[in-house]
Amino acid sequence: MRAYKAKDDVQAKAYYTDRFYVSPQVPKQEVDTDAVFSSDLASISAKFEVKESFIQVGQMVVYINAKDIYGVLELMRDSLEYTQLSEMSAIDWLAKDNTFEIFYQMLSMNKRKRIRIKYFIDNGQAVDSVEKLFRCADWSEREMFDMFGIQANNHPFMKRILMPYDWQGHPLLKTYPLEGDEFASWYEVDKIYGKEARETIGPEIRDTARVDRYDSQRFARLGFEVPKGTNITGNEAKNEQNYQEDGGVFLVSKFDKKTSVIVDDPQR
């Protein structure tokens, strides 16, 4: 068992002191070091402008112009055997130069190769939908709109997919507060009870890491469990933590906190 570390307010703590920290990239290789990728890049370059290309972590990354995305993916699907669009989304670079980086992860089962197509757009610029080429792009483009606010032209149903239709803001923008903004704090209260009930009910708690030892169900009072509805005095005796039912489990030895060992070596 590893030593426990307190996770107080974990949602409010960033991994880095710099909110817009950019991690170092892994090494890049020249495309001509792989015959398959080299041939695929030549086919793309013959019809479209390629701004940059390289191999990284075993896959080829190709930067193109935003206007060429439909034609490039159509060429890859019909001529280069990249028949699966496994992922697509955006990266927020607004703090750096007010742009988004859009990427499409392509997979060829026949070649056993992956190519990532990328391009940049300005803040407020729409992208061309590729839903007609890959049906899976339907939900991915809606999610990109929902989380980043990026519209997809010619999409059949350009509505939010995770957040309510009337939600304000886009939660995956780096400027969006980790626990939501003023609108998020009162959304369900206003929607269900009306703004006049704010003082009576109070704001919503959107920190998923928060554990309230006085919650109404009593299930979060680790080490101080009591039956549901029991009044809490604050003087309850601590219960020793057991990790199995009394008597243990068939073919598994009894395991409890008293016999557990703290592992200091992370490689163990």
C-alpha positions, -999 to 999 in steps of 0.1 A, spaced: 0 0 0 14 34 -9 16 63 15 -15 85 15 -11 121 4 -38 146 12 -58 157 -19 -74 188 -4 -88 211 -31 -71 190 -58 -94 205 -85 -81 240 -77 -44 230 -79 -26 230 -113 2 206 -120 24 235 -130 27 270 -115 25 284 -150 -11 279 -162 -1 279 -198 29 255 -194 39 237 -226 57 204 -220 88 197 -241 83 177 -273 97 143 -278 124 140 -306 113 142 -342 125 122 -372 127 129 -409 98 114 -429 122 97 -454 133 73 -426 101 54 -432 92 42 -467 55 40 -461 52 75 -446 75 88 -473 52 75 -500 21 87 -483 35 122 -479 45 123 -516 9 115 -525 -4 143 -503 22 168 -514 14 162 -551 -21 177 -546 -19 199 -515 5 223 -499 23 207 -469 37 233 -445 56 209 -423 60 171 -418 79 148 -394 77 115 -376 71 116 -339 65 86 -316 61 63 -345 35 83 -364 37 110 -391 25 145 -384 15 167 -414 6 204 -412 -16 217 -440 -38 247 -449 -72 248 -431 -90 251 -465 -75 218 -477 -87 196 -449 -117 180 -467 -97 172 -498 -67 158 -478 -89 134 -457 -108 123 -488 -75 115 -505 -63 96 -474 -95 76 -472 -99 67 -509 -63 64 -521 -40 59 -491 -61 34 -471 -65 55 -440 -101 45 -435 -105 54 -398 -107 88 -382 -100 77 -346 -99 112 -330 -102 149 -337 -102 179 -315 -84 213 -309 -56 227 -288 -60 261 -272 -31 285 -281 -51 317 -275 -27 330 -249 2 326 -273 -11 339 -306 -49 339 -305 -51 306 -325 -64 271 -322 -45 240 -335 -69 215 -350 -58 178 -354 -73 147 -370 -59 113 -361 -60 89 -390 -55 51 -389 -48 26 -416 -54 -10 -405 -39 -24 -437 -6 -5 -433 -7 -4 -395 2 32 -396 -11 64 -380 -10 99 -395 -20 131 -376 -32 159 -399 -29 194 -383 -36 230 -392 -41 264 -373 -71 287 -373 -76 321 -359 -99 326 -329 -135 329 -342 -127 311 -375 -148 281 -384 -135 248 -398 -150 227 -426 -169 197 -414 -157 162 -425 -188 145 -412 -197 135 -448 -164 116 -451 -164 100 -416 -196 97 -396 -177 96 -363 -168 133 -370 -204 142 -362 -200 139 -324 -163 150 -324 -171 182 -342 -200 189 -318 -178 182 -289 -151 206 -303 -178 233 -306 -191 226 -271 -157 226 -254 -138 252 -274 -165 272 -293 -152 262 -327 -180 260 -354 -179 234 -382 -193 246 -415 -219 223 -431 -224 202 -400 -259 187 -400 -266 196 -363 -241 221 -349 -253 220 -312 -237 213 -279 -233 176 -270 -221 175 -234 -232 207 -218 -268 220 -219 -278 240 -250 -281 272 -231 -247 268 -213 -224 299 -213 -187 295 -220 -166 266 -232 -151 244 -205 -119 232 -222 -106 267 -229 -75 274 -207 -91 306 -194 -122 287 -181 -121 283 -143 -115 247 -131 -146 248 -109 -167 268 -133 -176 305 -133 -205 325 -118 -229 311 -144 -219 275 -135 -223 281 -98 -259 290 -101 -270 271 -133 -292 243 -118 -305 265 -89 -317 292 -114 -330 265 -138 -350 245 -113 -359 270 -85 -354 304 -100 -329 331 -91 -351 341 -61 -340 309 -44 -303 317 -45 -301 329 -9 -321 299 4 -302 272 -15 -267 286 -20 -243 280 -49 -235 246 -63 -204 228 -53 -186 217 -85 -154 204 -69 -156 167 -76 -126 160 -53 -144 175 -23 -155 150 4 -179 163 30 -177 142 62 -211 156 72 -229 147 39 -265 136 42 -259 100 32 -230 95 56 -211 74 30 -181 97 27 -172 97 64 -142 74 59 -131 59 92 -162 74 110 -190 56 93 -224 56 109 -259 46 98 -277 69 74 -294 98 91 -274 96 123 -268 129 140 -231 138 139 -215 150 171 -179 152 160 -168 129 189 -173 95 172 -146 70 177 -125 62 146 -132 28 130 -102 7 119 -103 3 81 -108 -32 68 -105 -40 31 -126 -72 31 -156 -88 47 -152 -104 81 -134 -137 76 -119 -127 43 -126 -140 9 -122 -176 -4 -86 -182 -16 -76 -146 -6 -59 -140 27 -73 -115 51 -61 -80 45 -65 -50 68 -47 -18 77 -28 -33 106 -10 -58 85 -4 -35 55 30 -21 47 38 14 33 59 11 1 85 39 0 102 27 -32 80 38 -62 97 13 -84 88 -17 -62 
